[in-house]
């Protein structure tokens, strides 16, 4: 470990730190396989890591040393820490519940034959308010039940039931605690990116830029059609308002003149001398 931490910070542009307090080994194993050729993982012990990194002449590394407490994992890579953070967010997995876990989703227990023989499980189902019956020597769940809503606490008994039914209500995602890229530090908040919100903001800015360029008559390949259409409409409007007859506007001008003539005739007819 000491040797790895002496070599890898010089080999890669980015060093990212993950705190392992709420991370399970199965998550790391899955990530190692998916990011095998792009990221090197090093599980560390804080004392050894502190000694190894303290002696390195790498910009910004000394500040990392101060953050190394408890069980941590280093990720070394050449990809942007923002891209790495997005990749981690996409690699969410659902895990089985433990006593005291907070449900990430509504916990739904569907109607089914559990395959379990009658026994203590019946009491557990009853305590969880899951309706059951005995049929052909096994426990059947008779109705879809939601014993815990999203955000609720999962009890020890319910966790046992969910485990036996292979229901996984805990959404697990690994997040970067901090990252160092060529001397620049990024906090966890810096690296959290709402991709959909960012995409919508870019699309909105694009539309606003096109609208501004049309108003300013700043011609580009994207707005030339709209600018010419707007100019044509403006030209027809001026032609009609001024009575300047063209092949495109003669009908509208005659209709306008006819409407005005009818209006004058009506006013003349209704006119009564004082």
Secondary structure, DSSP 8 states (H G I E B T S, - for coil): -HHHHHHHHHH-SEEEEEE-TT--HHHHHHHHHHTTTTEEEEEE-HHHHHHHHHT---TTHHHHHTT--SSEEEEEESS-HHHHHHHHHH--EEE---TT-B-SS-EEE-SEE----SSHHHHHHHHTT--EEEETTEEEE-S-EEEE-TT-B--HHHHHHHHHTT---EEE----SEEEETTEEEEHHHH---HHHHHHHHHHHHHHHHHHHHHTT---TTTHHHHHHHHHHHHHHHHHHHT---TTTHHHHHHHHHHHHHHHHHHHHH----
